Amino acid sequence: MSVPGITLPVHFTGPPPASGTAPQYGLLSRILMQGLPGSQITSSAWIFRYRISDGLSSIYHVRPGKGLPIGTLTSQHFANFYLDRLDRFVMESCRARACVRYMYDMIFWCDTKASARLLLKNVRWFVETPLLLTVKNSQVQIRKSNCGVLFCGYRIYPGVIRLSQRKKRRYIRLRKKWEQWFANGMISESELARGYDAVSASLCHADSRQWRKLQLKKSGAPVW
Protein backbone atom coordinates (compact mmCIF):
# COMPACT_ATOMS: atom_id res chain seq x y z
CA MET A 1 0.00 0.00 0.00
CA SER A 2 1.21 3.49 -0.69
CA VAL A 3 -0.07 7.00 -0.17
CA PRO A 4 1.36 10.22 -1.66
CA GLY A 5 4.83 10.76 -0.28
CA ILE A 6 4.79 7.70 1.99
CA THR A 7 5.95 4.15 1.27
CA LEU A 8 4.52 1.45 3.51
CA PRO A 9 6.46 -1.75 2.83
CA VAL A 10 5.44 -3.90 5.79
CA HIS A 11 2.05 -4.68 7.29
CA PHE A 12 0.57 -7.06 9.79
CA THR A 13 -3.01 -8.26 10.02
CA GLY A 14 -4.93 -8.87 13.22
CA PRO A 15 -5.19 -9.37 16.03
CA PRO A 16 -8.87 -10.36 16.20
CA PRO A 17 -10.21 -11.57 19.55
CA ALA A 18 -10.07 -15.29 20.13
CA SER A 19 -13.31 -17.25 20.15
CA GLY A 20 -14.86 -17.14 23.58
CA THR A 21 -13.80 -13.56 24.26
CA ALA A 22 -16.12 -10.61 23.84
CA PRO A 23 -16.70 -7.02 24.93
CA GLN A 24 -17.72 -6.47 28.54
CA TYR A 25 -20.99 -4.60 29.00
CA GLY A 26 -19.66 -2.53 31.91
CA LEU A 27 -16.64 -1.30 29.96
CA LEU A 28 -18.73 -0.69 26.84
CA SER A 29 -21.16 1.40 28.90
CA ARG A 30 -18.32 3.55 30.27
CA ILE A 31 -16.84 4.03 26.78
CA LEU A 32 -20.22 5.16 25.43
CA MET A 33 -20.67 7.59 28.31
CA GLN A 34 -17.28 9.16 27.65
CA GLY A 35 -18.32 9.89 24.08
CA LEU A 36 -21.52 11.74 25.01
CA PRO A 37 -21.75 15.52 25.55
CA GLY A 38 -22.56 16.63 29.11
CA SER A 39 -26.36 16.94 29.18
CA GLN A 40 -26.83 13.68 27.30
CA ILE A 41 -24.75 11.51 29.61
CA THR A 42 -27.35 10.74 32.25
CA SER A 43 -30.28 9.93 29.98
CA SER A 44 -28.27 8.10 27.32
CA ALA A 45 -26.29 6.07 29.85
CA TRP A 46 -29.55 5.11 31.59
CA ILE A 47 -31.03 3.95 28.27
CA PHE A 48 -27.96 1.84 27.55
CA ARG A 49 -27.69 0.43 31.05
CA TYR A 50 -31.31 -0.57 31.55
CA ARG A 51 -32.73 -0.94 28.07
CA ILE A 52 -29.87 -2.12 25.84
CA SER A 53 -27.14 -3.62 28.01
CA ASP A 54 -29.47 -5.61 30.24
CA GLY A 55 -31.58 -6.61 27.25
CA LEU A 56 -28.61 -7.96 25.30
CA SER A 57 -27.23 -9.68 28.37
CA SER A 58 -30.51 -11.47 28.94
CA ILE A 59 -30.70 -12.87 25.41
CA TYR A 60 -27.04 -13.51 24.64
CA HIS A 61 -23.73 -13.73 26.46
CA VAL A 62 -20.47 -15.65 26.18
CA ARG A 63 -20.11 -15.32 29.93
CA PRO A 64 -22.22 -13.20 32.32
CA GLY A 65 -21.77 -9.55 31.35
CA LYS A 66 -19.82 -10.31 28.16
CA GLY A 67 -20.67 -10.77 24.48
CA LEU A 68 -22.52 -9.11 21.62
CA PRO A 69 -24.98 -11.03 19.40
CA ILE A 70 -23.54 -10.86 15.88
CA GLY A 71 -26.08 -9.90 13.24
CA THR A 72 -28.08 -7.42 15.29
CA LEU A 73 -28.27 -3.76 14.30
CA THR A 74 -26.25 -2.83 17.39
CA SER A 75 -23.23 -5.13 17.15
CA GLN A 76 -21.33 -3.18 14.47
CA HIS A 77 -21.77 0.15 16.24
CA PHE A 78 -20.80 -1.22 19.65
CA ALA A 79 -17.73 -2.94 18.20
CA ASN A 80 -16.60 0.33 16.64
CA PHE A 81 -17.11 2.21 19.91
CA TYR A 82 -15.28 -0.50 21.81
CA LEU A 83 -12.23 -0.56 19.53
CA ASP A 84 -12.02 3.16 18.77
CA ARG A 85 -9.48 3.53 21.57
CA LEU A 86 -7.30 0.88 19.92
CA ASP A 87 -7.29 2.88 16.67
CA ARG A 88 -6.15 5.98 18.55
CA PHE A 89 -3.55 4.04 20.52
CA VAL A 90 -2.04 2.60 17.33
CA MET A 91 -1.94 5.88 15.41
CA GLU A 92 -1.22 8.40 18.16
CA SER A 93 0.80 6.52 20.78
CA CYS A 94 2.51 3.84 18.68
CA ARG A 95 2.84 6.04 15.59
CA ALA A 96 1.89 3.39 13.03
CA ARG A 97 2.19 4.61 9.46
CA ALA A 98 -1.38 3.58 8.62
CA CYS A 99 -4.26 1.57 10.05
CA VAL A 100 -7.39 0.02 8.55
CA ARG A 101 -10.04 -1.74 10.61
CA TYR A 102 -13.40 -3.32 9.80
CA MET A 103 -15.03 -4.48 13.01
CA TYR A 104 -12.43 -6.85 14.52
CA ASP A 105 -10.37 -7.27 11.32
CA MET A 106 -7.36 -4.93 11.37
CA ILE A 107 -4.31 -4.10 9.28
CA PHE A 108 -1.42 -1.93 10.45
CA TRP A 109 1.49 -0.68 8.34
CA CYS A 110 5.06 -0.07 9.51
CA ASP A 111 8.41 0.68 7.86
CA THR A 112 10.23 -2.48 8.97
CA LYS A 113 9.49 -5.93 10.36
CA ALA A 114 11.16 -4.93 13.62
CA SER A 115 8.81 -1.99 14.07
CA ALA A 116 5.87 -4.23 13.14
CA ARG A 117 6.84 -6.73 15.85
CA LEU A 118 7.12 -3.94 18.41
CA LEU A 119 3.75 -2.53 17.37
CA LEU A 120 2.20 -6.00 17.62
CA LYS A 121 3.56 -6.38 21.14
CA ASN A 122 2.02 -3.04 22.16
CA VAL A 123 -1.29 -3.83 20.45
CA ARG A 124 -1.48 -7.21 22.16
CA TRP A 125 -0.99 -5.51 25.54
CA PHE A 126 -3.68 -2.91 24.79
CA VAL A 127 -6.19 -5.50 23.56
CA GLU A 128 -5.68 -7.76 26.56
CA THR A 129 -5.35 -5.15 29.34
CA PRO A 130 -7.46 -2.00 28.85
CA LEU A 131 -9.94 -3.71 26.48
CA LEU A 132 -10.09 -7.02 28.39
CA LEU A 133 -10.03 -9.15 25.23
CA THR A 134 -7.76 -12.01 24.15
CA VAL A 135 -5.71 -11.99 20.94
CA LYS A 136 -6.29 -14.80 18.43
CA ASN A 137 -2.63 -15.39 17.64
CA SER A 138 -3.25 -17.90 14.86
CA GLN A 139 -4.55 -15.13 12.60
CA VAL A 140 -1.75 -12.62 13.15
CA GLN A 141 0.62 -12.26 10.18
CA ILE A 142 3.58 -9.99 9.44
CA ARG A 143 4.55 -9.76 5.78
CA LYS A 144 5.58 -7.40 2.99
CA SER A 145 2.79 -5.43 1.37
CA ASN A 146 3.78 -6.44 -2.17
CA CYS A 147 2.88 -10.05 -1.21
CA GLY A 148 -0.73 -8.96 -0.81
CA VAL A 149 -3.02 -9.06 2.19
CA LEU A 150 -6.21 -11.07 2.72
CA PHE A 151 -8.85 -8.70 4.11
CA CYS A 152 -12.65 -8.99 4.21
CA GLY A 153 -12.73 -11.66 1.52
CA TYR A 154 -10.34 -9.97 -0.89
CA ARG A 155 -6.66 -10.44 -1.68
CA ILE A 156 -5.37 -6.86 -1.90
CA TYR A 157 -2.16 -6.00 -3.74
CA PRO A 158 -0.66 -2.59 -4.53
CA GLY A 159 -2.84 -1.34 -7.38
CA VAL A 160 -5.13 -4.36 -7.74
CA ILE A 161 -7.79 -6.25 -5.73
CA ARG A 162 -8.34 -9.97 -6.29
CA LEU A 163 -10.96 -12.37 -4.96
CA SER A 164 -10.10 -14.79 -2.17
CA GLN A 165 -10.53 -18.50 -2.89
CA ARG A 166 -13.32 -18.65 -0.31
CA LYS A 167 -15.24 -15.86 -2.06
CA LYS A 168 -14.80 -17.59 -5.41
CA ARG A 169 -16.16 -20.87 -4.06
CA ARG A 170 -19.14 -19.08 -2.51
CA TYR A 171 -19.95 -17.33 -5.80
CA ILE A 172 -19.84 -20.59 -7.76
CA ARG A 173 -22.02 -22.37 -5.21
CA LEU A 174 -24.68 -19.64 -5.13
CA ARG A 175 -24.68 -19.13 -8.90
CA LYS A 176 -25.21 -22.86 -9.49
CA LYS A 177 -28.11 -22.81 -7.04
CA TRP A 178 -29.88 -20.10 -9.05
CA GLU A 179 -29.16 -21.92 -12.31
CA GLN A 180 -30.58 -25.15 -10.91
CA TRP A 181 -33.75 -23.36 -9.83
CA PHE A 182 -34.11 -21.96 -13.37
CA ALA A 183 -33.45 -25.36 -14.97
CA ASN A 184 -36.16 -26.90 -12.75
CA GLY A 185 -38.67 -24.23 -13.81
CA MET A 186 -38.85 -22.73 -10.32
CA ILE A 187 -37.90 -19.19 -11.41
CA SER A 188 -38.19 -17.09 -14.55
CA GLU A 189 -35.38 -15.77 -16.71
CA SER A 190 -35.71 -12.29 -15.19
CA GLU A 191 -35.50 -13.79 -11.70
CA LEU A 192 -32.36 -15.67 -12.74
CA ALA A 193 -30.85 -12.39 -13.95
CA ARG A 194 -31.61 -10.79 -10.59
CA GLY A 195 -30.06 -13.79 -8.89
CA TYR A 196 -26.89 -13.30 -10.95
CA ASP A 197 -26.83 -9.66 -9.86
CA ALA A 198 -27.22 -10.63 -6.21
CA VAL A 199 -24.41 -13.20 -6.12
CA SER A 200 -22.11 -10.96 -8.17
CA ALA A 201 -22.60 -7.81 -6.10
CA SER A 202 -19.74 -8.35 -3.66
CA LEU A 203 -17.41 -9.47 -6.46
CA CYS A 204 -17.69 -6.14 -8.25
CA HIS A 205 -15.43 -4.50 -5.66
CA ALA A 206 -12.53 -6.59 -6.99
CA ASP A 207 -10.88 -6.82 -10.39
CA SER A 208 -12.93 -9.90 -11.18
CA ARG A 209 -14.75 -9.23 -14.45
CA GLN A 210 -12.67 -11.59 -16.60
CA TRP A 211 -12.88 -14.35 -14.00
CA ARG A 212 -16.68 -13.98 -13.79
CA LYS A 213 -17.01 -14.09 -17.57
CA LEU A 214 -14.95 -17.28 -17.64
CA GLN A 215 -17.18 -18.89 -15.00
CA LEU A 216 -20.32 -18.01 -16.95
CA LYS A 217 -18.84 -19.47 -20.14
CA LYS A 218 -18.08 -22.70 -18.30
CA SER A 219 -21.70 -22.89 -17.13
CA GLY A 220 -23.06 -22.26 -20.65
CA ALA A 221 -24.76 -19.01 -19.62
CA PRO A 222 -24.87 -16.10 -22.12
CA VAL A 223 -22.02 -13.62 -21.63
CA TRP A 224 -22.17 -9.99 -22.68
Phi, psi and omega per residue, in radians:
M1 nan 2.481 3.062
S2 -2.472 2.639 3.048
V3 -2.240 2.816 -3.076
P4 -0.912 2.120 3.061
G5 1.453 -0.063 -3.075
I6 -2.293 2.258 3.040
T7 -1.844 2.284 -3.062
L8 -2.122 1.508 -2.979
P9 -1.414 -0.350 -3.027
V10 -2.223 2.414 3.070
H11 -2.387 2.812 2.883
F12 -2.366 2.558 -3.130
T13 -1.831 2.591 -3.121
G14 1.813 -2.964 0.008
P15 -1.765 2.067 3.057
P16 -1.256 2.724 3.085
P17 -1.127 2.580 3.077
A18 -1.250 2.717 3.076
S19 -1.063 2.429 -3.103
G20 1.699 -0.171 3.057
T21 -1.890 2.651 -3.066
A22 -2.862 2.823 3.121
P23 -1.029 2.551 3.068
Q24 -1.601 2.331 -3.094
Y25 -1.051 -0.704 -3.118
G26 -1.094 -0.788 3.125
L27 -1.182 -0.717 3.108
L28 -1.056 -0.709 3.122
S29 -1.085 -0.743 3.132
R30 -1.163 -0.678 3.114
I31 -1.098 -0.754 3.123
L32 -1.114 -0.701 3.127
M33 -1.103 -0.661 -3.134
Q34 -1.154 -0.417 -3.112
G35 -1.598 0.048 -3.097
L36 -1.772 2.419 3.054
P37 -1.155 2.716 -2.945
G38 -0.692 -1.029 -3.009
S39 -1.214 -0.297 -3.101
Q40 -1.580 -0.196 -2.989
I41 -1.083 -0.864 -3.029
T42 -1.105 -0.907 -3.073
S43 -1.185 -0.751 -3.096
S44 -1.210 -0.701 3.105
A45 -1.127 -0.659 3.117
W46 -1.112 -0.754 3.139
I47 -1.065 -0.778 -3.139
F48 -1.142 -0.804 -3.031
R49 -1.121 -0.790 -2.995
Y50 -1.743 -0.426 -3.088
R51 -1.786 -0.700 -3.043
I52 -1.714 -0.982 -3.066
S53 -1.054 -0.880 3.140
D54 -1.137 -0.617 3.138
G55 -1.143 -0.803 3.114
L56 -1.121 -0.727 -3.114
S57 -1.088 -0.572 -3.096
S58 -1.317 -0.446 -3.095
I59 -1.803 -0.325 -3.111
Y60 -2.747 2.372 2.961
H61 -2.874 2.515 3.019
V62 -1.296 -0.827 2.977
R63 -2.416 2.823 -3.131
P64 -0.881 2.171 3.111
G65 1.456 0.109 -3.104
K66 -2.367 2.496 3.015
G67 2.041 2.506 3.038
L68 -2.192 2.294 3.107
P69 -1.208 1.995 3.138
I70 -1.206 2.407 3.138
G71 1.821 -0.232 3.073
T72 -1.401 2.911 -3.136
L73 -1.292 -0.155 -3.107
T74 -1.699 -0.442 -2.937
S75 -1.074 -0.732 -3.116
Q76 -1.124 -0.751 -3.108
H77 -1.167 -0.752 -3.122
F78 -1.167 -0.659 3.102
A79 -1.097 -0.705 3.125
N80 -1.166 -0.721 3.071
F81 -1.075 -0.752 -3.046
Y82 -1.141 -0.664 -3.055
L83 -1.734 0.041 3.113
D84 -1.027 -0.661 3.141
R85 -1.141 -0.544 3.083
L86 -1.166 -0.726 3.087
D87 -0.990 -0.821 -3.110
R88 -1.162 -0.676 3.128
F89 -1.088 -0.766 -3.104
V90 -1.155 -0.782 -3.040
M91 -1.447 -0.639 -3.031
E92 -1.667 -0.719 -3.111
S93 -1.559 -0.756 -3.105
C94 -1.564 -0.232 3.085
R95 1.041 0.765 3.025
A96 -1.112 2.654 -3.125
R97 -1.279 -0.547 3.111
A98 -2.853 2.772 -3.102
C99 -2.610 2.340 3.035
V100 -2.272 2.330 3.118
R101 -2.444 2.359 2.932
Y102 -2.167 1.904 -3.037
M103 0.975 -2.024 -3.127
Y104 -1.679 -0.056 3.124
D105 -1.545 2.193 -3.012
M106 -2.349 2.569 2.984
I107 -2.302 2.367 3.073
F108 -2.197 2.479 3.124
W109 -1.963 2.460 3.124
C110 -2.389 3.008 -3.126
D111 -1.466 -0.525 -3.084
T112 -2.430 2.870 3.073
K113 -1.141 -0.619 3.128
A114 -1.097 -0.757 3.117
S115 -1.209 -0.532 3.085
A116 -1.176 -0.707 3.113
R117 -1.127 -0.708 3.119
L118 -1.149 -0.741 3.112
L119 -1.088 -0.731 3.118
L120 -1.057 -0.728 3.102
K121 -1.040 -0.779 -3.140
N122 -1.188 -0.684 3.121
V123 -1.146 -0.726 3.117
R124 -1.046 -0.761 3.106
W125 -1.072 -0.773 -3.081
F126 -1.167 -0.704 3.138
V127 -1.130 -0.710 -3.020
E128 -1.510 -0.402 -3.063
T129 -1.767 -1.263 3.132
P130 -1.119 -0.635 -3.071
L131 -1.585 -0.189 3.048
L132 1.031 0.669 3.059
L133 -1.999 3.072 3.117
T134 -2.181 2.319 -3.101
V135 -1.310 2.388 3.060
K136 -1.596 1.554 -2.968
N137 -1.083 -0.473 -3.067
S138 -1.147 -0.323 -3.110
Q139 -1.841 0.140 3.099
V140 -1.542 2.245 3.127
Q141 -2.338 2.476 2.996
I142 -2.094 2.161 -3.094
R143 -2.757 2.942 3.113
K144 -1.324 2.541 -3.070
S145 -1.157 -0.534 -3.118
N146 -1.240 -0.128 3.042
C147 -1.452 -0.176 -3.120
G148 1.540 2.754 3.131
V149 -2.347 2.376 3.088
L150 -1.539 2.064 -3.051
F151 -2.581 2.115 3.081
C152 0.955 0.669 3.064
G153 1.523 0.109 3.131
Y154 -2.183 2.582 2.984
R155 -1.729 1.928 -2.990
I156 -1.805 2.149 3.064
Y157 -2.017 2.854 3.030
P158 -1.027 1.968 3.079
G159 1.574 -0.096 -3.123
V160 -2.650 2.588 3.118
I161 -2.141 2.146 3.119
R162 -1.911 2.882 3.082
L163 -1.477 2.519 3.001
S164 -1.305 2.782 3.111
Q165 -1.090 -0.636 3.124
R166 -1.111 -0.723 3.138
K167 -1.201 -0.612 3.085
K168 -1.112 -0.803 -3.133
R169 -1.089 -0.691 -3.137
R170 -1.127 -0.739 3.117
Y171 -1.055 -0.824 -3.121
I172 -1.082 -0.743 -3.130
R173 -1.109 -0.796 -3.105
L174 -1.248 -0.647 3.121
R175 -1.121 -0.738 3.126
K176 -1.118 -0.568 3.110
K177 -1.117 -0.790 3.115
W178 -1.126 -0.703 3.140
E179 -1.148 -0.623 3.110
Q180 -1.186 -0.710 3.077
W181 -1.052 -0.717 3.139
F182 -1.169 -0.752 -3.139
A183 -1.098 -0.543 3.141
N184 -1.512 0.052 3.114
G185 1.326 0.307 -3.088
M186 -1.483 -0.359 3.138
I187 -2.415 2.803 3.140
S188 -1.524 3.035 3.118
E189 -1.122 -0.676 3.120
S190 -1.169 -0.616 3.088
E191 -1.205 -0.608 3.066
L192 -1.113 -0.727 3.124
A193 -1.080 -0.713 3.101
R194 -1.166 -0.602 3.072
G195 -1.116 -0.735 3.061
Y196 -1.017 -0.754 3.139
D197 -1.068 -0.723 -3.087
A198 -1.139 -0.810 -3.071
V199 -1.336 -0.313 -3.141
S200 -1.606 -0.197 -2.987
A201 -0.990 -0.835 -3.081
S202 -1.291 -0.314 -3.141
L203 -1.363 -0.356 -3.067
C204 -1.223 -0.251 3.093
H205 -1.328 -0.248 -3.127
A206 -1.889 2.934 3.067
D207 -1.435 1.351 -2.945
S208 -2.153 0.124 -3.010
R209 -1.065 -0.810 -3.118
Q210 -1.124 -0.680 3.123
W211 -1.137 -0.713 3.125
R212 -1.149 -0.708 3.104
K213 -1.084 -0.702 3.115
L214 -1.110 -0.705 3.137
Q215 -1.139 -0.696 3.126
L216 -1.179 -0.649 3.091
K217 -1.105 -0.705 3.121
K218 -1.099 -0.576 -3.104
S219 -1.463 -0.184 -3.110
G220 1.489 0.137 3.137
A221 -1.379 2.643 3.110
P222 -1.153 2.446 -3.120
V223 -2.142 2.273 3.121
W224 -1.831 nan nan
